[in-house]
């Protein structure tokens, strides 16, 4: 029971991922009403009392230029540049707990939810549940059992059309549209000495060579799948607990991996480099990474305050009016116009256009 309690705490904590070394001087923040947790009507708009469990956890740009934002309580929001559209179970969404979003090669939107996969063609939702075994499976090596789950935490479509699905307890699946194939179910555990396997997969990414990289958040480390070969990468320098929170590939093909408490790693295809501030020596934990269209590397943390730009040596805080509110950030993303979006705990949703920050935390609920 203590192990299950530990996992619950982990997941709640987790969900509730060219500047030339300078940040612009402080421009004016867009004048938006401050309605955070006020519960009052401001300028005719209703305020919502968000708590730590209200998380905007993904931002995704589709091929039509719309931004999609997934949440842990409010379903999905779609923003067309002018208005927000909220999709929930009332509209047919499989669950209001949504952890991942992608658009497939046919223009279909896919959501990873607490009730499995959910596809959306713009009109209809289709639920694709995860496989559920009749009896609890056990490791052929240790005889220890694994946990069952319905929850999808991460999702990509590979270049060959297959989907790769990360779960909160049963490792990953490859889904070819008909069949689920299990991977890494018996790799991670809540604690290294736990007697139940529980491989929680928060991030999956495909590199330029077509290899699939799967990061475990329950001490399962980082696994590279290349055809029928699985390579486990045992990084050093603070990586020892084997807990990967995020992954990202930049335009040069470098892979970036955020960890729970070991900072950020950059992989150039040959070597893993632990990224730390060369001035302070500090590492940023639970970080999400973005390279914008100008080549600027953005770093946002779900475990510490602030948003940063990385110049190859140091983390430079985004220091403009309103940036002090960018705490517990779960994602950083870029829209079709080059604006940078941040979302995270307490329902926060902000947009930065290079000059000013504008808050959409409550705006997304009042269209």
C-alpha positions, 0 to 999 in steps of 0.5 A: 500500500505504501508503494501505491501511495508513493506513486499517487504522490509522484503523479499528483506532484508531476501533473499538478514538462538567438538571444545572444545571452541577453533578455530584452528590457522589461516591456509592458505586460498586456493588461489582463484582469488578475482573476487567479483564484478570486472567484469573482466576476471581473469585467463580466467574465467568470473566474475559476478557483484553480488549485494545484491539481488543475494543470495545463500539461501540453501545448500542441500546434496542429497543421492548420495552425490551431493550438491544442492545450490538454488539462488534467480536469478540464478536457481539451482546449482548441485555440484558433488565434481568436477564440477557445473551444473547450472539448470535454466528456459532454462533447464525447471526449473519452475523459476530462483527464488528458495527458497527451495530444498529437495530429496523425498523418491523416489529420486526425487528432489523438488524445492520451487520456485516463481511459486510453486513446481517444481519436477525434476527426473534428466531429466524432470521438472514438475510444481505443482502450489499452489492452487489459489482461485477464490475469496479472502478468509476471516478469519471466525473470523475477516472477514479480507482477506488473500493474494494470492501467487504462491511463495514457501519459505520452503519445507519438506517431512514428515516421512509419505510421505506428503509434507509440503509447506511454502508460502510467504503470505498464510501460509502453505499447506500439500500436499499428492501428489494430494490435498493441505490442508491449514494451518495457513492462518489467523495467521500472518500479516505484522504488528500485526494491519494490515487489510490483513492477510499475513502469511509468512512461512520461516521454517518448520521442523518435530520432532522425534515424527512426529509433524510438526513445522511451523515458521511464519516470519510475527508475526504468531509465532511458531505453532506445528501441531500434528495430528489434534491438533495445539499448538501455542508456545508463547516464551518469552525473546525477541520473542514478535514480533513472527517472526521465520526465521529458524529451525533445529533439532540436533541429540539428537532431540533438536529443534533450532529456529532462530528469526528476532531479538530475538536471537536463541531458543533451545527446548529440548521437554519441555523447550525453552531456549534463547541462548545468549553469556554468556560472552557478553550477545549478541544474534545472529539474523536471524541465521541458525544452523548446527550440523556437524558430529563431533558434533560441532554446527555452527551458521551463521547469515544473519543479522550480520557479521561472522560465529560462533561455539557454545560451549554451552556457547559462540559464538566463531567466525571462525577466519581464513584467509578469514573468514572476507568475510563470511558476510550476510550468509543465510545457513550453510550446510555439504557435504558428506566429512564433509566440511562445506559450507556457502552461502548468499548475493552477490552470496557468496559460500564458503567451509571450510574443517577444515583447509582452506576456498575456495571460489566458488562464481564465480567458480560455474559459470565457469565450 
